[in-house]
């Protein structure tokens, strides 16, 4: 089973123009974009260790980049953007983690670092 917010060892199943599709024994496919593989020599059948998260369209995406934190861990993360609905914190990848106002004990300040526990919310997104 592919775990969102964690490192996974997955097999390279096929290559398409947009990247490589990785899978596990459950036959679930995760895209590893071409842009993330430029310095790698990847072949069909290879096993690769990747971090899996959801992109802006809520699709699972794999990356070789190392996040600052994984699901179930605690880390100091920087607030990078604030809206009336909540704050976004940088966890080291292209997508930030959203922290809703209702989960903030006090208002978070852009540019400041706070200690966060990262988990998957009921929709399967990093929170």
Secondary structure, DSSP 8 states (H G I E B T S, - for coil): ---TTSEEEEEEEEEETTEEEEE-TT---EEEEGGG-TT----TT-EEEEEEEE-TTS-EEEESS--S--TT-EEEEEEEEE-SSEEEEE-SSSS-EEEEGGG-SS---TT-EEEEE--B-TTS-B-
